[in-house]
């Protein structure tokens, strides 16, 4: 329970700092580099793909090398292999 509370406290605290920086950039004439860095850093973190899984575990993932195998199979068929009509 303490870990959960600490995690939520960190999330709320960092969110408050980010909003402070964004609002200061938008509304205060004296906003500077620190506010810009905090706002840009927080926005950049939101772009991270945190819900990704390795390709091998993804639902519907195809094995690696499938295009190469398909290409080679097509080339073999054109060079006189069995071709269905």
Buried (B, 14 or more C-beta within 10 A) or exposed (E): EEEEEEEEEEEEEEEEBBEEBBEBBEEEEEBEEEBBEBBEEBEEEEEEEEEEEEEEEEEEEEEEEEEEEEEEEEEEEEEEEEEEE
